[in-house]
Amino acid sequence: MAEPSPEKNPNRPPWRTPLLIIEFSALAILIGSMNFLGRIGDGTDPLSKAWLLVPALASLTVFMSFIGLMYLRWQAAAEQQDKTRHKLTFVLLTLTMLGIWAFGIARTWLSIT
């Protein structure tokens, strides 16, 4: 006889599972594309810049889903009276992190030209 399935946690956010699936799928694409680019970059032909969009978009997807999961944890831990302050702090943290990501991507792109 099959065991009954465990009841769903009512406190668990509905976006958690899709964000985890997106994060790990994008991470697999990122690792695979970096492996692929490492193999084709060894040849004498110059690497096309279009190939760099694959790991750049995959890393952005990993980063955004990580930020989404972090937001879910942050909001679950925040006190009710401090929610606005926590949201503002989180927005500033997110903008800082995305700015650093954009700076890294821009430096990589410019180093190839």
C-alpha positions in Angstrom: 0.0 0.0 0.0 1.3 3.4 -0.9 2.0 5.9 1.9 -0.1 9.0 1.9 1.6 12.0 0.5 2.8 14.6 3.0 0.5 17.6 3.3 1.7 20.8 1.8 3.1 23.4 4.0 0.7 26.3 4.1 3.5 28.7 5.0 5.6 27.8 1.9 5.5 30.4 -0.9 4.0 29.1 -4.2 7.0 30.6 -6.2 9.7 28.6 -4.4 9.6 25.4 -6.4 9.5 27.1 -9.9 12.3 29.4 -8.8 14.4 26.5 -7.7 13.7 24.7 -11.0 14.6 27.8 -13.0 17.8 28.4 -11.0 19.2 24.9 -11.4 18.2 24.6 -15.0 19.9 27.9 -15.8 22.9 26.8 -13.8 23.2 23.6 -15.9 23.0 25.7 -19.1 25.6 28.1 -17.7 28.0 25.2 -16.9 27.4 23.5 -20.2 27.9 26.6 -22.2 31.1 27.5 -20.4 32.4 24.0 -21.1 31.3 24.3 -24.8 32.9 27.7 -25.1 36.1 26.4 -23.5 36.3 23.7 -26.2 35.6 25.9 -29.2 37.7 28.8 -27.9 40.9 26.7 -28.2 40.9 26.8 -32.0 42.5 29.3 -34.2 39.1 30.8 -35.3 38.1 33.8 -33.2 35.1 33.3 -30.9 31.9 35.0 -32.0 30.4 37.5 -29.6 27.0 36.0 -30.1 28.1 32.8 -28.2 28.7 34.9 -25.1 25.0 35.7 -24.9 24.3 32.2 -23.8 26.3 32.2 -20.6 25.5 35.8 -20.0 21.7 35.2 -20.1 22.1 32.0 -18.2 24.0 33.7 -15.4 21.4 36.5 -15.3 18.7 33.9 -14.9 20.6 32.1 -12.1 21.1 35.5 -10.5 17.5 36.6 -10.8 16.1 33.4 -9.4 18.6 33.5 -6.6 17.4 37.0 -5.8 13.8 35.9 -5.9 14.4 33.0 -3.5 16.4 35.4 -1.2 13.4 37.8 -1.3 11.0 35.0 -0.3 13.2 34.1 2.7 13.8 37.7 3.6 10.1 38.5 3.6 9.2 35.4 5.6 11.7 36.5 8.3 10.8 40.2 8.4 8.7 41.6 11.2 5.3 42.9 10.1 5.9 46.5 11.3 9.3 46.7 9.4 8.2 45.3 6.0 8.5 48.7 4.2 12.1 49.2 5.5 13.0 45.6 4.6 11.6 46.0 1.1 13.6 49.2 0.6 16.8 47.6 1.9 16.2 44.6 -0.3 15.7 46.8 -3.4 18.9 48.6 -2.7 20.7 45.3 -2.3 19.2 43.9 -5.5 20.2 47.0 -7.5 23.8 46.8 -6.1 24.1 43.1 -7.0 22.7 43.5 -10.5 25.0 46.5 -11.0 28.0 44.4 -10.1 26.7 41.7 -12.5 26.3 44.2 -15.3 29.7 45.6 -14.7 31.3 42.2 -14.9 29.4 41.4 -18.1 30.4 44.7 -19.7 34.1 44.3 -18.7 34.1 40.8 -20.2 32.4 42.0 -23.4 34.8 44.9 -23.8 37.9 42.8 -23.1 37.0 40.7 -26.2 36.9 43.6 -28.6 
